[in-house]
Amino acid sequence: MKQLDVKLMHPRVQITKVISRIYKNGMTTTSGGNISIKDENGDIWVTPSAVDKGTLTEKDIICVKKDGTIIGDHKPSSEYPFHKAIYDVRPDITAVIHAHPPALVSFSIVRDIPNTNIIPQAKDICGEIGYAPYGMPGSEELGVKIAAQFEGTETMAIIMENHGTVLGGTDMMDAYTRFETLEFCARTIINAKTIGEPVMLTDEQIKEFQDQIPYDIERNDTGSYPPEEREIRQNICDIVRRACDQGLMISSYGTVSVRWKDNDFLITPPDVARWDITPEDIVQIKGGKAEPGKTPSRSVSLHQKIYEMNPHINSIILTQPPYLMAYGTTGVKFDVRTIPESWIFLQDVPCLEFGTHFTGNDTIPKLLSESVPSVLVANDSFIVTGDKLLQTFDRLEVAEFSAKSLVMGAPLGKLFPINDEQVEALRKKFLG
């Protein structure tokens, strides 16, 4: 991915950047987890042992030379042996991430593997997932057991019994995207099981999703970039980063667009980690064609249709918040009548069948209105709209907070939403 260009960025920088992201997102602890990169010389760069992950700096990263010489101010991670064991059996792997993210640890404790067919893109990102029997942390035995799951396969992800997970990648961003996506699947499944039983996509449905993505996008010969257009680019980047920081997007998924003028708009691209997106990455759509040399989000056709059919909509966010997706994967009704503000912001949120978001289907653009600003698409996404981008983001936050409250409340007992009479009173006072 562009923003973590392994050809230009030193392994120390990559490792520091990614371990910081993992820690800030609550996917490892101060002392837990370790990541490494094997460079072109065969040297392995790895996080140190017993150094705070929350304050790790580039100078803390250790280099274990190909001949075994250790360069750095600390000892290499105690789990270094299994990192080396993976590299020894899989020359195609040049980055390894090991951590104890809560949802994947839950799966490791019950000795199960998350089903990545919960959302359409995860199976392709994660691939086949292995399961390594328990071994003493830091031991050669553990390295042997983990390496055995990687050796002779194309597996890039392993659940470690009563331990956590370890993932490989062709580069650090490839490994991180896989790590984050697998933890997202695990969280979504756990949240879904709190309120019902998750329904998985079939392989045929996933193929149908991939086949309908418009890869061949027409492009304009030139583009114009007046100040107001450039301001929209920056606003999109700011909102995307906020969404990532709040767990409303992951690096590999989430689309934001804003109407520029008439039916022209600006939209995020695919294949750029969302938390590092820049104004230069944003793609201008003018006259139905993309900005020269750039590729817009795979959902660009849906955004185009929504703007054309809904003059009141000026911004769209499409993403996969983990609590909303619990409702989007179980068929359980997402009832926003939790508190007055939730219903005022969202009113009732329909959940549509998987496939209604595909190119050529007008169901969503026709359904969206001032009284239906958002929809859930089963096993795919939450789509929310608004006049201003901040209003759209606010609705996204309110929706996810509401879903989280409902999921957390489910084990406590019967839920009592606001009744019809109370809703009607809200409608008259706040919506006219």
Phi, psi and chi 1 to 4 in degrees:
 res  aa     phi    psi   chi1   chi2   chi3   chi4
   1 MET       -  144.9  -72.6 -169.0  178.7      -
   2 LYS   -52.0  -47.3  174.0 -169.4   70.3   62.7
   3 GLN   -78.2  -11.6   69.3  -65.9  -26.2      -
   4 LEU  -121.8   61.6  -85.4 -177.2      -      -
   5 ASP   -70.7  108.0 -168.4  -23.7      -      -
   6 VAL   -65.3  -16.7  -66.8      -      -      -
   7 LYS   -77.8  -22.1  -64.4  177.1 -178.6  177.1
   8 LEU  -114.6  -27.8  -59.4  176.3      -      -
   9 MET   -97.1  129.6 -167.1  173.6  -74.6      -
  10 HIS   -64.2  145.3 -166.2  -78.7      -      -
  11 PRO   -52.6  -36.4  -29.7   36.0      -      -
  12 ARG   -58.6  -41.9  -75.5 -165.3 -174.0   98.9
  13 VAL   -68.5  -45.5  179.6      -      -      -
  14 GLN   -59.0  -48.0  -64.7 -178.0   58.0      -
  15 ILE   -63.3  -45.3  -70.3  172.3      -      -
  16 THR   -62.4  -43.0  -55.2      -      -      -
  17 LYS   -62.8  -45.6 -172.6  179.6 -173.1   72.4
  18 VAL   -75.3  -41.1  169.2      -      -      -
  19 ILE   -65.5  -33.3 -162.8   67.9      -      -
  20 SER   -64.1  -42.3  173.4      -      -      -
  21 ARG   -64.7  -42.8 -168.9   74.8 -160.4  176.4
  22 ILE   -61.1  -44.0  -69.8  171.6      -      -
  23 TYR   -66.4  -47.4  179.6   77.5      -      -
  24 LYS   -64.4  -27.6  -71.7  177.2 -179.8  177.0
  25 ASN   -88.7   10.1  -81.1    7.4      -      -
  26 GLY    70.0   28.6      -      -      -      -
  27 MET  -106.3    5.6  -65.8 -170.4  -72.6      -
  28 THR  -158.4  171.3 -164.2      -      -      -
  29 THR  -108.6  178.9   59.7      -      -      -
  30 THR   -53.5  -42.4  -64.3      -      -      -
  31 SER  -103.2  -12.5   58.7      -      -      -
  32 GLY   -92.5  153.7      -      -      -      -
  33 GLY    85.9  154.8      -      -      -      -
  34 ASN  -160.4  147.7   33.7   79.8      -      -
  35 ILE  -137.0  157.0   66.6  178.0      -      -
  36 SER  -149.6  162.5   68.9      -      -      -
  37 ILE  -135.6  135.0  -69.0  173.7      -      -
  38 LYS  -101.4  120.3 -176.8  177.2 -179.1  179.7
  39 ASP   -89.5 -178.9   68.2   19.2      -      -
  40 GLU   -63.4  -22.3  -64.4   86.5  -15.5      -
  41 ASN   -86.8   -5.2  -60.5  -40.0      -      -
  42 GLY    88.4    3.3      -      -      -      -
  43 ASP   -80.3  147.0  -59.1  -25.6      -      -
  44 ILE  -112.9  122.3  -61.9  174.1      -      -
  45 TRP   -98.6  129.8  -58.0   81.1      -      -
  46 VAL  -145.5  151.1   63.9      -      -      -
  47 THR   -64.1  150.7   47.1      -      -      -
  48 PRO   -82.6  166.7   31.3  -35.5      -      -
  49 SER   -84.6  139.3  176.0      -      -      -
  50 ALA    59.5   38.7      -      -      -      -
  51 VAL  -122.8  132.4  176.5      -      -      -
  52 ASP   -53.5  119.0  176.6    9.8      -      -
  53 LYS   -66.7  -22.6  -61.2  -61.1 -171.9  -60.5
  54 GLY   -77.3  -15.8      -      -      -      -
  55 THR  -127.0   14.6   60.9      -      -      -
  56 LEU   -59.2  135.1 -157.2   66.6      -      -
  57 THR  -120.0  170.1   64.0      -      -      -
  58 GLU   -59.7  -35.7  -67.0  169.9   23.6      -
  59 LYS   -71.2  -13.4   66.5 -178.8 -179.9   62.7
  60 ASP   -80.9  -17.0  -67.3  -43.8      -      -
  61 ILE   -71.8  137.5  -54.3  -54.6      -      -
  62 ILE  -100.4  144.7  -53.8  -56.8      -      -
  63 CYS  -114.2  122.5  179.1      -      -      -
  64 VAL  -102.9  109.0 -178.1      -      -      -
  65 LYS   -66.0  161.5  -56.9  -66.9  -75.5 -175.9
  66 LYS   -56.5  -29.8 -168.0  173.9 -177.9  178.4
  67 ASP   -88.4    3.4   63.3    5.4      -      -
  68 GLY    97.5   -8.1      -      -      -      -
  69 THR   -64.7  135.3  -56.8      -      -      -
  70 ILE  -104.2  126.8  -63.0  173.7      -      -
  71 ILE  -118.4  122.6  -61.0  174.6      -      -
  72 GLY   148.7  173.5      -      -      -      -
  73 ASP   -89.4   -5.0  -62.7  -25.7      -      -
  74 HIS  -132.8  177.1  -49.0  -76.4      -      -
  75 LYS   -81.9  147.8  -66.4 -179.5  179.6  178.8
  76 PRO   -63.3  159.4  -15.1   27.4      -      -
  77 SER   -48.2  143.5  166.5      -      -      -
  78 SER   -63.5  -18.8   61.4      -      -      -
  79 GLU   -92.0    7.4  -58.3  -75.0   22.9      -
  80 TYR   -51.2  -38.1  170.4   75.6      -      -
  81 PRO   -55.1  -38.9  -29.2   36.8      -      -
  82 PHE   -79.6  -24.5   78.7   62.0      -      -
  83 HIS   -61.6  -49.1  -73.2 -109.8      -      -
  84 LYS   -62.7  -38.3 -174.6  175.7 -174.9  -54.5
  85 ALA   -62.4  -38.7      -      -      -      -
  86 ILE   -65.4  -47.1  -66.9  169.6      -      -
  87 TYR   -61.5  -34.9  -67.0  130.2      -      -
  88 ASP   -65.4  -35.1  -74.2  -14.1      -      -
  89 VAL   -96.9  -12.6  -60.2      -      -      -
  90 ARG  -133.8   87.3  -72.5  -73.8  -63.2  -83.4
  91 PRO   -59.9  -22.2  -22.6   33.6      -      -
  92 ASP   -76.1  -14.9   59.1  -45.3      -      -
  93 ILE   -91.5  125.1  -68.1  177.5      -      -
  94 THR  -122.1    2.8   64.5      -      -      -
  95 ALA  -147.4  141.3      -      -      -      -
  96 VAL  -134.5  134.5  170.8      -      -      -
  97 ILE  -121.5  128.5  -65.2  176.8      -      -
  98 HIS  -126.6  131.2  164.1   60.3      -      -
  99 ALA  -157.9  178.3      -      -      -      -
 100 HIS  -121.8   57.9  -46.3  135.3      -      -
 101 PRO   -64.2  137.3   23.4  -31.2      -      -
 102 PRO   -53.2  -44.4  -25.6   33.6      -      -
 103 ALA   -68.9  -42.1      -      -      -      -
 104 LEU   -70.2  -32.4  -72.0  172.9      -      -
 105 VAL   -62.3  -39.3  168.4      -      -      -
 106 SER   -57.7  -44.8  -62.4      -      -      -
 107 PHE   -63.7  -38.5  -86.8   85.7      -      -
 108 SER   -66.4  -31.2   81.7      -      -      -
 109 ILE   -72.8  -37.1  -65.7  169.1      -      -
 110 VAL   -90.5    2.8  -58.7      -      -      -
 111 ARG    59.7   54.1  -57.6 -176.0 -179.7 -179.5
 112 ASP  -135.7  168.8 -164.2    6.0      -      -
 113 ILE  -123.8  132.2  -66.3  173.5      -      -
 114 PRO   -60.9  139.7  -17.1   28.5      -      -
 115 ASN   -86.5  110.2 -172.5  -25.0      -      -
 116 THR   -77.8    0.4   54.7      -      -      -
 117 ASN   -77.6   10.0  -80.2   34.0      -      -
 118 ILE   -68.6  -30.8 -169.4   78.4      -      -
 119 ILE  -134.8  158.5   52.9  173.6      -      -
 120 PRO   -70.1  -33.5   21.0  -31.2      -      -
 121 GLN   -87.9  -15.0   77.2  -87.2   21.2      -
 122 ALA   -69.0  -37.5      -      -      -      -
 123 LYS   -61.3  -41.6 -177.1  175.3 -178.2  178.4
 124 ASP   -67.9  -38.6 -177.2   54.6      -      -
 125 ILE   -71.0  -45.3  -67.8  171.3      -      -
 126 CYS   -85.7  -33.4  -62.3      -      -      -
 127 GLY    69.4 -164.0      -      -      -      -
 128 GLU   -67.7  143.0  -67.4  -63.1  -39.6      -
 129 ILE  -115.9  127.6  -58.1  166.0      -      -
 130 GLY   -94.0  173.9      -      -      -      -
 131 TYR  -138.5  119.4 -169.5   92.5      -      -
 132 ALA  -101.6  129.7      -      -      -      -
 133 PRO   -61.7  161.0  -18.1   29.8      -      -
 134 TYR   -61.1  142.3 -179.6   79.9      -      -
 135 GLY  -147.3  152.5      -      -      -      -
 136 MET   -60.9  126.7  179.2   68.9   70.7      -
 137 PRO   -53.7  134.9  -27.1   35.5      -      -
 138 GLY    81.5   -1.3      -      -      -      -
 139 SER   -89.3  157.4   66.8      -      -      -
 140 GLU   -63.6  -33.5  -65.3  -69.3  -19.2      -
 141 GLU   -58.8  -44.5  173.0 -156.5   18.6      -
 142 LEU   -63.1  -40.6 -179.6   59.7      -      -
 143 GLY   -60.2  -40.1      -      -      -      -
 144 VAL   -64.6  -44.2  169.4      -      -      -
 145 LYS   -66.3  -39.6  -71.2  179.8  175.7  179.2
 146 ILE   -71.1  -45.7  -68.8  172.6      -      -
 147 ALA   -60.0  -33.6      -      -      -      -
 148 ALA   -62.8  -30.5      -      -      -      -
 149 GLN   -75.0  -27.2  -65.8  -63.4  -46.3      -
 150 PHE   -87.9  -34.9  -77.4   98.9      -      -
 151 GLU   -63.6  132.6 -171.9  173.0   12.9      -
 152 GLY    71.1   14.7      -      -      -      -
 153 THR  -130.2  178.2   72.2      -      -      -
 154 GLU  -104.8   10.9  -64.8 -177.9   -4.6      -
 155 THR   -61.3  135.7  -62.2      -      -      -
 156 MET  -121.8   -0.9  -71.8  -75.0 -161.1      -
 157 ALA  -139.5  135.1      -      -      -      -
 158 ILE  -132.7  133.7  -59.2  -68.6      -      -
 159 ILE   -90.7  130.7  -59.3  -64.9      -      -
 160 MET  -102.2  121.4  -55.8  162.3   66.2      -
 161 GLU   -54.7  124.9 -175.5  177.3  -66.0      -
 162 ASN    52.0   39.6  -71.5   89.2      -      -
 163 HIS  -146.0  -59.9 -165.6  148.6      -      -
 164 GLY   158.8 -131.8      -      -      -      -
 165 THR  -145.3  156.0 -173.3      -      -      -
 166 VAL  -138.7  134.9   57.5      -      -      -
 167 LEU  -133.3  143.7  -57.2   99.8      -      -
 168 GLY  -108.2  167.7      -      -      -      -
 169 GLY  -158.3  160.3      -      -      -      -
 170 THR   -72.6  -19.4   54.7      -      -      -
 171 ASP  -155.5  178.5   57.1   48.0      -      -
 172 MET   -65.6  -39.1 -178.6   51.6   69.8      -
 173 MET   -69.7  -33.3  -92.7  -48.9  -60.8      -
 174 ASP   -62.0  -44.5 -179.4   51.0      -      -
 175 ALA   -66.6  -43.1      -      -      -      -
 176 TYR   -65.6  -43.3  177.2   78.1      -      -
 177 THR   -59.6  -41.4  -59.4      -      -      -
 178 ARG   -65.0  -44.9 -174.9  168.9  -67.0  109.7
 179 PHE   -58.5  -51.2  167.7   72.8      -      -
 180 GLU   -64.8  -40.4 -173.3 -176.2   40.8      -
 181 THR   -66.8  -41.4  -57.2      -      -      -
 182 LEU   -65.8  -40.6 -171.0   58.3      -      -
 183 GLU   -65.7  -37.5  171.6   68.8   -2.4      -
 184 PHE   -60.8  -45.1  170.5   81.7      -      -
 185 CYS   -59.2  -44.2  -70.1      -      -      -
 186 ALA   -62.7  -44.6      -      -      -      -
 187 ARG   -62.8  -43.1  -71.5 -176.1 -176.6 -176.9
 188 THR   -63.5  -42.5  -59.3      -      -      -
 189 ILE   -63.8  -43.7  -69.3  167.5      -      -
 190 ILE   -64.0  -45.6  -68.9  168.2      -      -
 191 ASN   -61.2  -41.7  -70.3  -21.9      -      -
 192 ALA   -63.6  -40.8      -      -      -      -
 193 LYS   -68.6  -17.9  -77.9 -178.1  172.7  -70.2
 194 THR   -70.2  -30.3  -55.9      -      -      -
 195 ILE  -113.4  -12.9   59.5  170.7      -      -
 196 GLY  -177.8 -146.2      -      -      -      -
 197 GLU  -125.8  118.9 -170.7   60.1   34.1      -
 198 PRO   -65.3  142.6   22.3  -31.8      -      -
 199 VAL  -105.0  128.6  176.0      -      -      -
 200 MET   -93.2  152.1  -56.5  -61.6  165.7      -
 201 LEU   -75.1  149.1  -65.3  169.9      -      -
 202 THR   -81.7  161.8   65.0      -      -      -
 203 ASP   -60.6  -33.1  -70.1  -14.0      -      -
 204 GLU   -66.3  -40.0  -69.5   72.9   21.6      -
 205 GLN   -65.5  -38.8  -74.0  175.9  -54.0      -
 206 ILE   -65.7  -41.9  -68.0  173.3      -      -
 207 LYS   -63.2  -40.5 -175.5  178.9 -175.3  -57.7
 208 GLU   -61.1  -40.4 -174.6 -177.6    2.6      -
 209 PHE   -60.6  -48.0  166.8   81.5      -      -
 210 GLN   -66.4  -37.9  -66.4  169.4  -24.0      -
 211 ASP   -68.4  -27.9  -71.4  -14.1      -      -
 212 GLN   -89.5   -3.3   64.3   81.2   42.8      -
 213 ILE   -68.8  127.2  -65.3  169.9      -      -
 214 PRO   -79.6   96.8   28.4  -31.7      -      -
 215 TYR   -82.0  -27.1  -69.3  102.6      -      -
 216 ASP   -96.2   92.7 -174.1   19.2      -      -
 217 ILE  -100.1  130.9  -55.3  -65.7      -      -
 218 GLU   -67.9  144.2  -78.7 -167.4   83.3      -
 219 ARG  -127.0  147.1  -69.1  173.7  175.5   81.2
 220 ASN   -74.1  157.5  -72.9  -53.3      -      -
 221 ASP   -76.9  -34.5  -64.6  -32.0      -      -
 222 THR  -138.5  168.8   59.6      -      -      -
 223 GLY  -139.0  154.5      -      -      -      -
 224 SER  -119.1  142.6   57.6      -      -      -
 225 TYR  -134.4   70.2  -46.9   99.7      -      -
 226 PRO   -67.1  165.6   23.8  -32.9      -      -
 227 PRO   -53.9  -41.3  -27.1   34.9      -      -
 228 GLU   -66.2  -30.9   64.2  -88.4   15.9      -
 229 GLU   -69.3  -42.0 -166.1  -97.2   12.9      -
 230 ARG   -66.5  -33.3  -63.3 -163.2  -64.3  -89.5
 231 GLU   -65.8  -39.5 -177.3  179.1   21.5      -
 232 ILE   -61.9  -40.8  -66.5  171.8      -      -
 233 ARG   -56.0  -47.1  -70.7  172.8 -178.4  -96.3
 234 GLN   -66.0  -40.2 -173.9   60.6   56.8      -
 235 ASN   -61.0  -40.7  -69.7  -18.7      -      -
 236 ILE   -62.0  -46.7  -70.0  174.3      -      -
 237 CYS   -59.8  -42.9  -67.3      -      -      -
 238 ASP   -62.1  -43.0  -67.4  -16.6      -      -
 239 ILE   -69.2  -39.6  -74.8  -65.3      -      -
 240 VAL   -60.9  -43.6  168.2      -      -      -
 241 ARG   -65.0  -39.8  -68.9 -166.6 -169.4  102.9
 242 ARG   -61.8  -41.5  -78.4  176.8   67.8  173.3
 243 ALA   -61.7  -41.9      -      -      -      -
 244 CYS   -66.3  -44.0  -70.4      -      -      -
 245 ASP   -62.4  -30.2  -72.1  -17.4      -      -
 246 GLN   -97.1    9.3  -66.9 -179.8 -138.9      -
 247 GLY    73.4   19.6      -      -      -      -
 248 LEU   -91.4  -12.0  -60.4  168.6      -      -
 249 MET  -141.5  154.7  -76.5 -173.7 -172.4      -
 250 ILE  -113.2  168.2   58.5  176.1      -      -
 251 SER   -59.5  -30.1   62.1      -      -      -
 252 SER   -96.9   -3.2   61.1      -      -      -
 253 TYR  -150.1  139.8 -163.0   87.7      -      -
 254 GLY   137.6  128.1      -      -      -      -
 255 THR  -128.2  135.9  -60.4      -      -      -
 256 VAL  -127.7  136.9  175.5      -      -      -
 257 SER  -138.4  153.7   72.7      -      -      -
 258 VAL  -137.7  132.3  174.9      -      -      -
 259 ARG   -64.2  134.0 -169.9 -167.6  -64.8  -92.3
 260 TRP   -95.6  -61.7  170.6   29.0      -      -
 261 LYS  -157.7  143.8   57.7 -177.9 -179.5 -179.2
 262 ASP    51.5 -126.3  -59.6  -37.2      -      -
 263 ASN  -102.7   14.2  -70.0  -34.0      -      -
 264 ASP   -83.8  146.3  -61.5  -23.6      -      -
 265 PHE  -152.6  170.8   58.8   98.2      -      -
 266 LEU  -115.7  141.1  -63.6  160.3      -      -
 267 ILE  -145.3  151.4 -169.1  167.5      -      -
 268 THR   -71.4  155.1   49.2      -      -      -
 269 PRO   -92.7  167.2   34.7  -34.5      -      -
 270 PRO   -85.8  171.1   32.2  -33.7      -      -
 271 ASP    59.7   27.1  -57.5  -33.4      -      -
 272 VAL  -129.7  126.1  174.9      -      -      -
 273 ALA   -57.1  125.7      -      -      -      -
 274 ARG   -59.6  -35.9  -54.7  -52.8 -174.9  -96.5
 275 TRP   -76.8   -2.6   41.0  -89.6      -      -
 276 ASP  -122.5   16.8 -105.8   -5.3      -      -
 277 ILE   -67.0  144.5 -156.8  162.5      -      -
 278 THR  -122.3  162.3   66.3      -      -      -
 279 PRO   -56.5  -31.6  -28.9   36.7      -      -
 280 GLU   -68.4  -22.0  -68.7   73.7   23.1      -
 281 ASP   -77.3  -26.7  -64.0  -41.9      -      -
 282 ILE   -63.2  142.3  -55.0  -57.5      -      -
 283 VAL  -109.6  128.1 -175.2      -      -      -
 284 GLN   -85.1  131.1 -178.7 -170.4  105.3      -
 285 ILE  -111.6  114.4  -55.1  -63.3      -      -
 286 LYS  -129.2  123.3 -174.2  175.9 -178.5 -178.6
 287 GLY    62.6   28.0      -      -      -      -
 288 GLY    81.4    2.8      -      -      -      -
 289 LYS  -117.1  152.7  -62.5 -179.9 -179.0  179.5
 290 ALA   -84.1  158.8      -      -      -      -
 291 GLU   -58.3  143.2 -174.8  176.0  -12.6      -
 292 PRO   -55.5  133.6  -22.5   31.8      -      -
 293 GLY    76.9    7.4      -      -      -      -
 294 LYS  -127.5  154.3  -66.7 -174.4  179.4 -179.3
 295 THR  -117.3  124.0  -59.2      -      -      -
 296 PRO   -81.7  172.4   30.8  -34.1      -      -
 297 SER   -48.9  149.9  164.0      -      -      -
 298 ARG   -63.6  -19.6  -66.4  171.6  -66.6 -173.1
 299 SER   -95.4   18.5   61.9      -      -      -
 300 VAL   -57.6  -38.5   63.2      -      -      -
 301 SER   -63.5  -38.9  -62.4      -      -      -
 302 LEU   -64.8  -43.9  174.8   61.5      -      -
 303 HIS   -61.4  -43.2  -71.2 -114.8      -      -
 304 GLN   -58.0  -45.7 -179.6   85.4   59.4      -
 305 LYS   -64.6  -41.5 -112.3  -22.7  166.9 -173.6
 306 ILE   -61.0  -44.9  -69.7  172.4      -      -
 307 TYR   -65.9  -41.3  -72.7  126.6      -      -
 308 GLU   -63.9  -36.3  -71.5  173.9   -5.0      -
 309 MET   -97.0   -5.1  -62.9  175.2   67.5      -
 310 ASN  -137.7   84.9  -65.4  -86.4      -      -
 311 PRO   -60.2  -21.5  -22.6   33.2      -      -
 312 HIS   -80.1  -13.3   69.4  -75.4      -      -
 313 ILE   -93.0  125.6  -68.0  175.4      -      -
 314 ASN  -122.1   -0.8  -68.2  -51.2      -      -
 315 SER  -156.1  149.3   61.3      -      -      -
 316 ILE  -139.3  136.5  -56.7  164.6      -      -
 317 ILE  -124.4  130.2  -61.1  176.6      -      -
 318 LEU  -123.6  118.1 -176.5  154.0      -      -
 319 THR  -155.1 -174.8 -173.1      -      -      -
 320 GLN  -131.3   70.7  -65.8  172.9  -30.6      -
 321 PRO   -67.0  136.8  -15.6   30.0      -      -
 322 PRO   -63.5  -31.7   18.1  -29.8      -      -
 323 TYR   -81.2  -38.4  -71.0   95.5      -      -
 324 LEU   -62.7  -37.1  -81.1  163.1      -      -
 325 MET   -70.4  -17.2  -69.3  -51.9  -64.3      -
 326 ALA   -61.9  -39.1      -      -      -      -
 327 TYR   -76.4  -34.7  -72.9   90.4      -      -
 328 GLY   -72.7   -9.1      -      -      -      -
 329 THR  -116.6   -0.4   56.0      -      -      -
 330 THR  -115.0  -20.4   56.5      -      -      -
 331 GLY    82.0   -0.7      -      -      -      -
 332 VAL   -72.2  135.4  174.4      -      -      -
 333 LYS   -64.2  130.1  177.4  178.6  171.0   56.5
 334 PHE   -86.3  101.2  172.0   47.1      -      -
 335 ASP   -96.7  106.6 -168.7  -15.2      -      -
 336 VAL   -78.9    5.1  -61.1      -      -      -
 337 ARG   -81.1   50.0  -57.6 -179.2 -177.7 -162.8
 338 THR   -84.5  -53.6   48.1      -      -      -
 339 ILE  -134.2  160.2   58.3  175.2      -      -
 340 PRO   -54.5  -43.2  -27.8   35.0      -      -
 341 GLU   -60.9  -35.2  -73.0   82.6   -6.8      -
 342 SER   -63.4  -46.1  -65.2      -      -      -
 343 TRP   -69.8  -38.1 -170.9   85.9      -      -
 344 ILE   -60.5  -42.1  -67.9  166.5      -      -
 345 PHE   -73.6  -37.0  -88.5   70.2      -      -
 346 LEU  -115.2  -24.9  -60.7  164.0      -      -
 347 GLN    53.6 -141.5  -60.4 -178.9   60.9      -
 348 ASP   -95.2  137.5  -67.6  -40.6      -      -
 349 VAL  -106.6  109.4  179.7      -      -      -
 350 PRO   -73.2  148.4   22.4  -27.1      -      -
 351 CYS  -111.8  121.9 -174.3      -      -      -
 352 LEU  -104.0  159.6  -52.7  177.4      -      -
 353 GLU   -67.5  150.2  -67.7 -178.2   -0.1      -
 354 PHE   -58.6  131.5 -177.6   81.6      -      -
 355 GLY   110.0  -18.4      -      -      -      -
 356 THR   -71.4  -10.4   50.6      -      -      -
 357 HIS   -95.6    1.6   58.2  -52.9      -      -
 358 PHE   -70.5  154.7  -72.3  176.9      -      -
 359 THR   -56.8  133.5  -59.0      -      -      -
 360 GLY    95.0  -10.1      -      -      -      -
 361 ASN   -98.4  120.4 -169.2  -37.9      -      -
 362 ASP   -93.8    8.3  -69.3  -15.6      -      -
 363 THR   -56.4  -50.3  -59.8      -      -      -
 364 ILE   -68.0  -49.3  -67.1  172.3      -      -
 365 PRO   -57.5  -34.3  -26.4   35.3      -      -
 366 LYS   -75.5  -31.4  -72.2  178.3  178.3  176.9
 367 LEU   -77.6  -36.9  179.6   61.2      -      -
 368 LEU   -63.9  139.5  -70.1  169.1      -      -
 369 SER  -160.7 -178.2   65.8      -      -      -
 370 GLU   -65.2  -25.7  -67.3 -175.9    4.7      -
 371 SER   -95.5   -8.7   60.0      -      -      -
 372 VAL  -130.9   80.1 -177.4      -      -      -
 373 PRO   -82.6   -7.6   29.4  -34.0      -      -
 374 SER  -149.9  156.7   62.0      -      -      -
 375 VAL  -142.5  152.5  -63.0      -      -      -
 376 LEU  -101.5  135.5  -96.5  170.9      -      -
 377 VAL  -108.9  121.5  178.9      -      -      -
 378 ALA   -51.4  131.0      -      -      -      -
 379 ASN    57.1   19.9  -67.0   87.9      -      -
 380 ASP  -133.1  -61.0 -174.2   82.0      -      -
 381 SER  -168.8  168.0   58.3      -      -      -
 382 PHE  -110.0  127.0  178.2   66.1      -      -
 383 ILE  -114.2  122.2  -58.0  170.5      -      -
 384 VAL  -129.4  144.1   59.9      -      -      -
 385 THR  -128.4  168.2   65.0      -      -      -
 386 GLY  -173.3  177.0      -      -      -      -
 387 ASP   -75.7  -60.3  178.3   18.3      -      -
 388 LYS  -100.2  154.1  -53.7  -66.1 -175.4 -176.1
 389 LEU   -61.2  -39.9 -178.5   55.2      -      -
 390 LEU   -63.9  -37.6 -172.9   60.3      -      -
 391 GLN   -63.3  -42.0  179.9 -162.7   44.8      -
 392 THR   -63.4  -43.6  -54.8      -      -      -
 393 PHE   -65.0  -39.6 -177.7   72.5      -      -
 394 ASP   -59.9  -43.5 -165.5    5.7      -      -
 395 ARG   -62.4  -38.7  -77.6  173.9  169.4  163.8
 396 LEU   -61.5  -47.2  170.6   60.9      -      -
 397 GLU   -59.9  -47.4  -73.8 -176.7  -46.4      -
 398 VAL   -60.4  -42.0  169.3      -      -      -
 399 ALA   -62.7  -46.3      -      -      -      -
 400 GLU   -68.6  -38.9  177.7   67.0   -9.2      -
 401 PHE   -62.8  -39.8  -89.3   57.7      -      -
 402 SER   -64.9  -45.3  -59.9      -      -      -
 403 ALA   -62.4  -40.3      -      -      -      -
 404 LYS   -63.1  -43.0 -175.5  174.7 -177.6  178.7
 405 SER   -61.5  -41.0  -62.8      -      -      -
 406 LEU   -67.3  -42.7  -71.4  165.8      -      -
 407 VAL   -64.6  -43.5  169.6      -      -      -
 408 MET   -69.7  -28.8  -66.3  175.8   71.5      -
 409 GLY   -79.2  -22.3      -      -      -      -
 410 ALA   -55.1  -43.3      -      -      -      -
 411 PRO   -71.4  -12.9  -17.7   31.2      -      -
 412 LEU   -80.6  -24.8  -58.3  177.5      -      -
 413 GLY   146.4 -167.0      -      -      -      -
 414 LYS   -64.0  136.0 -176.7  179.0  178.9  180.0
 415 LEU   -90.8  139.7  -57.6  176.6      -      -
 416 PHE  -120.0   92.9  -66.5   92.2      -      -
 417 PRO   -72.6  169.9   27.2  -33.5      -      -
 418 ILE   -61.3  137.5  -62.5  168.1      -      -
 419 ASN   -83.0  173.0   62.5   39.7      -      -
 420 ASP   -59.9  -39.4  -69.2  -16.0      -      -
 421 GLU   -64.6  -41.2 -176.7  179.1  -18.9      -
 422 GLN   -68.1  -36.4  -68.1  164.5  -28.4      -
 423 VAL   -65.6  -42.3  164.6      -      -      -
 424 GLU   -62.9  -36.9 -171.7   57.1   31.6      -
 425 ALA   -64.8  -39.7      -      -      -      -
 426 LEU   -64.6  -40.5  -68.9  171.7      -      -
 427 ARG   -60.0  -45.5 -170.5 -167.6  -52.4  -83.2
 428 LYS   -67.9  -38.7  -71.7  179.1  179.1  177.9
 429 LYS   -78.5  -42.1 -178.8  171.1 -177.7  177.8
 430 PHE  -104.5  -22.0  -67.4   96.9      -      -
 431 LEU  -116.1   -2.4  -57.2  176.2      -      -
 432 GLY    68.7      -      -      -      -      -
